[in-house]
Amino acid sequence: MSAYEAVIGLEVHAELLTESKMFCGCAVVDSTTAEPNTVVCPICLGMPGVLPVINRRAVEFAIRVGLALNCQIATTNVFARKSYFYPDLPKGYQISQYELPLAINGWLEIDLPNGSTKRIGIRRAHLEEDTGKSIHVGGSSLIDFNRSGVPLLEIVTEPDIRSAEEAEAYGRKLRAILQYLGVNSGDMSKGVLRMEPNISVRPVGSNELRTRTEVKNLNSIRSLARASALEIERQIKIYESGGTVTQATLGWDEARGTLVMQREKESAHDYRYFPEPDLPPLVISPEWIEAIRRSLPELPDAKRNRLIALGLGAYEASVLVADRAVADYFEAVVASGAEPKKAANWIINELFARMNKAALPSENIAETRVAPSALAELIRLVDSGTINNNAAKKVLDALFERGGAPAEIVRQLGLEQTQDTALIEAAILKVLEANPAEVARFCNGEEKVLKFLIGQVMREGRGKFPAELTNALLNEHLRKRC
């Protein structure tokens, strides 16, 4: 057991799914696919003589998140200028919030690997505008300002996280909540959700807050966990060798799985915050807050509890609700007539396996060719005895590859089980005649031999013999011989 413990605070930047930018009427587009610098105007380019106007929808989304994270919503909050110089910041400052943010003093309960839970404090959640995007080509840097001015919600935890595993659990839970609220897609690979841990380590039992480092460029929850674990290990080694940790910003190199030094970290006073003179204080009425509270959708924890009440295990329910797209898919399968427990089993054990093999993340489940109604029909075909489990997996393979109707695929592949007892009994007699020693062992009380004999009969049937009927007929013939 290590003599040190990690102290981690997490900063999360979530681009809000509004139609227009934070302070102007420019449309919000996918900056990874749109032509560079095509969705810009004098306001988001920082031209002189223009005035920002607050996006009401962005404020509503921020309130949604604050309420879901059990925060106090400030009825009066103020925007501020965060001043720093960087090529992708055209004004030379970013409009953000500082002393009077929109939401404060919240918490989020995370599920730990050992089955327990832990409450992580939320210090603040505030609105700001995103910067442009720098693209480095050879020895040159290009800038795309399509992202400049996109609404961002920054969510900052208290330094309550004590391990890479807890950081991962927090990241997964928060991403799910943002997806369920409909305010963020959760796609870290495109940079619309950015998680940046601030990490330090200290001796176990100490209350000291030591020098911390910040890690950036994390494109997945898995990267968050890996990078945090490496940085914790690096700092422990420094202290154990008698060295000191330098405050800095590190970048995650996904290809190499390593951390690289980027720059010395600026402290808060370097940003020269002061109230934004072009925007009045943002006043939010208690009535609006309560109206938004009443409109909140079912969140992951509530959905998980509901699925458990439907008969699912805690693990199954947790897996299904971890991503909104998966939860919606599961609900659609059940709505199409599938029994919940069986629907969960086919999604988690079978459909996920095929998605993993195809390198499809779980959030893309709706993009597979397996429609929820088709999976429900496949489950019904198994329940009715039309096909067995092995045949059903072949049908799922075909559905995943090209889509279609399960019943038609069963017909095309000749997978329908037979109810012809004469055909099954002929196969049984053939197997029993070919295996007299095993029959004798069974008659002498070796029950385990039955499994072998059933397997041989099923092989003769090439997947077309119903297991329950075959088992009953085989037992009947064995009793006659004993």
N, C-alpha and C positions, 0 to 999 in steps of 0.2 A: 504494500500500500504506500502511495506517495506521501511524502511529508508536506507537499504543497497542494493547494486547491486553486482552481481557476475562479476568476471574478470576471464575468462577461456581462456587458450591456449591449443590446442590439438596437441599431438604427435601421429602420426599414423605410424605403422610399417606394410608394405605390402610385403609379400613374392612374388617375381616375378616368373611368370610361365615360367621359362627357363627350358631346358632339363637337364642342368648340373649346378653345384654349382658355386659360385662367383669366386673362385680362383683356382679351380681344376676341373678335369674331372669327378668327381663322379656324378652319376645321382641324380636328385631331385625326391624324392618319398614322398608318403603320410606317414608322421611320425606317424599317428594314427593307421595305419594298417600294415605297413612293420615290419618285424622282427627287433628288436633293434640291432643297431651297425652292420648292414650288408652292408651299403652303405657308407663306410668310406675309407680313404687313409691316408698316412703320412701327407699330406698337411692339410686336414681338422681336423686331430687329433693333429696338432701342433708339430709334431716330428721335432727334430733338423736337420738342413742341407737341408731343402726343401725350394723351392721358389714359391710364388704365381704367377698366371698369370690371368690377368683381363678377365672376360667373356664379350665379345663384345655385345652379345645379351642382357645382363643385362643393359649395358650402353644405348643401343637403347631403351629398355623399359623405362628406367628412363627419357630419353629425351622426349619420348612420353608424359609421365605424366607431366613433366615440361611445355611442350608446351600447353597441355590441361588446365593447371592451370595458364596460362598467365605469366609464369616465364621468367626471363632472363636466358639463358643457357650459362654457363661459357665455353669458348673455351679452357681454361686451368684450370684444377682442380686437387687437390692433395688428396691422401689417407693418413690417419693418424692412429697411434696406440692409441687406447683408453684403458688405462691400469686399470684393476681392477681384483680382485681375487674372483672367484666364481667357484664352482665345475664343472659347465657345460661349462666353458670357458677354453679349454685345453691349449692354448698358454699363458694364463695369461694376454692377451690383445685381443681386438677385432679390426679388420681392418675396419675403418670407414672413414668419412671425417669430417673436423672440420673448419679450417679457410677458405678454398677454396672449397666450395661444388659445386655440379654439377648445381643446379638451385636455383635462389634467386628471391625475390621481385615479387611474383605473387599474385593472388587473385582468389577467388571462390565466386560466387554470390549464395546465398541460398534463398529459398522461405520460408517465415514466415507464421504462422497460420492465420494471419489477412489479407493475400493476398499481403502484401508488400514484397520487397526483401531487402537483406542486403549483402554488400560485406565484406568478411572475408579475411584479408591479409594472404598471404603465405610467411613466413619468409625465408624458405629454404626447399629444398628436396635434400637429399644426399644418396649415396649408402653405404652399409655396408654389413657385413656377419652376419648371424644369429648364435645364440649360440646353444649348445645342449639342451636337455630337461631333467629336473630333475623329477623323479617320486618317490614320498614318499610312502613307504609301511611299515606300523607299525612304528617301531622306526628306520628304515633304509631308506637311499636314494639311488636310482638307477639312472644311467645316460644313456640316449640314444643319441649317437652322430650322428645319421642319419640326423638330422636337422642342425648340425654344418656346417657352410659354405654356407648355402642356401642364394641366393641373397636377400637382403632386401632393400627396399626404405623407408627411414624415411622422413615423410612430417610433417613440423612443422608450425603451424599457428602463427600469431601475437596474442597477448591477446585481441582479438576483440570480443569474444563471451561473451554475457551478461546473459545467462540463460541456464537452462537444455534443454529447447525447441530449442534454437538456436544450441546448441551442437548436438542435435539429427538431426536437419535439415542438418547441415554440414556433419555429419557422413553419412547420407543417400545419400547425393549428391555426396560426394567423393567416396563412395563405388560404386555407379552407374557408375561414370566416369572410375574407375579402371576396372570394368567389361566390359564396352563398348570398352575400349582400348585393352582388351584381355591380360592384364598384371597381373591380380589377380582375383581369383574366388569370392572374397568377403565373404567367409565362415568364420565368426568369431568363430563359435563353434569349428573349428579345429585349431584355432590359426594362420591361414595364413594371417589374417588381424587383427591387434591389435590396439585398440584405447585407449589412456591414457590421460585423461584430467588433466591439472594442474589448480587447483582452488584456488582462494582467493576471499574475499569479502571486500567491502569498502563502506563508506557512499556515498549515491547518490550525485553526483556533485563533488566528490573528484577525483583528478588525481593520488592519491597515489597508488602504487603497494605494497600491503601488503604480509605478509608471505603466501606462497602457499603450498598446499599438492598435491600429485600425486596419482591418483587412477588407479589400475591395475586389471587384471583378469576379464575383461569385455568380455563376450562371445556373445553379440548381441548389436544391436543399441538400443534396448529397455533397456538393462542393462546400457548402457552409459547414457541414459536419467534418469533412476531411481537413479543410483549411484550419478550422478552430483547433482540432486535435493536434495538428502539426505545430501551430503557433504556441499552444500550451506547452508542448514538449520542448520547443526551442527555448522558451523563457525559463523553464525549470532547469535546463542544462546550463544556461548562462548563470543563474544564481548559484547552482551547485558548484560551478567552477570559480566562484568568487567574483564574477563580473556584474555589470549593471545593465538593465534593459534601457534602450534609448527610445523615447517617444517618436513614433514614426508611422507612416502609412505604408502598408504592404499590399502587393498585388498577387492574386492567385493565378498561377499558370496552369490552366486545366490540362494542357497537352502533356506537361512534364509532371504534374501533380506536386508542384513545389510553390513556395512563396518567394517573391522577389521584392527587394526594397524599392519603393517608389520615391518617397520624399519624407523630409522631416515634417511632423504633424504641426499644423498651425493650432494655436489655442484660440478660445472663443473671442478674446479681446482683439485679436488680429483682424476680425471681420468688421469692426467699427459699426456695430448695429445702431440704428437710430430710426424713429418712427417714419414711415413712408408719408411724405408730405402731400402726395397726390391722391391719397385714399383716406376717407374718413374712417373713424372706428366702425367696426362691423358689429351691429346690434342684432341679436337673435332673440326673438320673443319666446317666452316659455311655452306659449300655445303652439308655436311651430315645432319646438322640440318634442312636445308630447304627441303631436300629429305624426311626426316621423317615427317616434317610438312605437306607436300603434301599428305602423305600416311595416315594421321589421319582419322579414321572413323567418321561417324555422331555421335555426342555426345548427351547426354540427352536433353539439352535445344533446340538444333536444331530439334531433333526428335519430341519433344513436340510441337513445333511451327508447324511442318509439319502435325501432327495429328490433331491439332486444325483447320488447313486449310482444312482437310478432312471432317470437320463437327463435330468433337468431342468437348465436353465442356472442359474447362481448368482443372477441377477436374479429369475427366476421363483420359485425356491425361497425367496428372501428375502421376496418379496411374500406368498407363501402362508403362511409361518410367522409373519409379523408379527402376526397376530391368530389366537388359538386357534380361534375359530369358523370362520374361513376354512380353516385347516389341517384341522380335523375334517371340513368339508364336502368338501374335495378328497379326503381319504382315503376318504370314503363313496362319492364318484363312482368312484374307482379300484376300490374293493371291489365296485362294481356292474358291473364289467367294462370300464371305459374304459381306454384306454392312457394312462399318466401324462402324457406330453408333450401329448397332445391335450386331456386334461382340464384341465391348467393353462392352455392357450391359450384354451379356451372360458370358463373362469372369469375370467381376468385381462382378456382383451380384449373379451369379449362380455357376460358376466353383470355384471361391474363397471360397464360402460358404462351398462347399463340401471338399475343401482342408483344410480349417480351422477345420472342424469337424474331419478330419483324421489326424490332427496335421502335415500337410505337409506345409512347408514354400513356399512362392510364387516363390522363385528361383528354386524350384523343379517342376515347372509346366510342363516341357517337359517330366518328368518321369511319369506323370499320363497316364492312359490308354485312355484318350480322345485325340485322334489325332487331329491336327488342321483341317484336311480335314473332319473329322467326325463332328466336331462342325459346320463347314460351311454347311455341308449337313443337319444337324439338323435345322439350321436356315432356309434353303431353304424349308424344309418340313413344317415349320410353315408359311412361306411366301406364299406358294402355297395353303394353306388351307388343306393340307393332315392331319395335326394334329393341335390341339390347344396348347396354352402355357402350360396348366396343364399337358397334355400328353407329351409335349416336356421335361418337367422337370423329368418325370418318365423315359423317354428315356435317359436323361443325367445321372440319377442315375445308370442306367444299364451300360452305357458307362464307367462311373467312376469306377464301380465295376469290370467289366470284359472286357471292350473294345468291338470292333465289329463295324458293319455297322448300322447306325441309321434306315435305311429303313427295314432292317431285324428284328431289335428289335421291330419296330412298328408292323410288321406283327406277330411276336411271341406273343406280348402282346395284340394284337387285339385293337390297339389304333387309327387306321385310321378313320378319320371322314367320315360320310356318307353324300352324296348329295341327298339322297332319301327324297324328299319333303313330300311325303305321310307319311313316318315314323315320320318326324318332326311334321307335322300337327296333327297327331294322338296324339302325346305327348302334343302338345299345347291344343288341345281340352280337354284332360284329366285334365290338370292343371286348365284350365278356369272353367270347370264344378265343380272341387273340391274347387274353391276359388271364389264363387259369390260375396262375400262382397268386396274382393280386386278389382274385375272387376268393381263393382259399384263405388268404390272410384276413380278408374282411370277415369271412365266416367264423374265423377264430378270434374275432373281437378287435381287430386292428381297424378302428373307425377312420383313422387318418388316410387309409387307402382310398376311401370314398372320393376324396378330393381329386386324386389322380385319375380315377375312372371317369368322373364327371368331366374333367378337362379333356380326356380322350374323346368322349362322346361329343362335346361341344366342338372340338376340332373337326370331327367328321361332319358336323352340321355347318361348318364354315360361317359361324355367327348367326345362323338362321333359326337355331333351336332356342325357345324360351327357357330360361334357366329354371324357373320354378316347376314348369311342367316336366322338363327333362329330369330334374332331380327326383320328382315323385315317381316317374316311370322307372328310373334306374333302381331306386330303392325297392320297388315292387318286384323287379326281375331278380335282384340280389336275394331277397327274402325267399323266393321260390327255389333258388339254388342252394340256399343254406339249410 
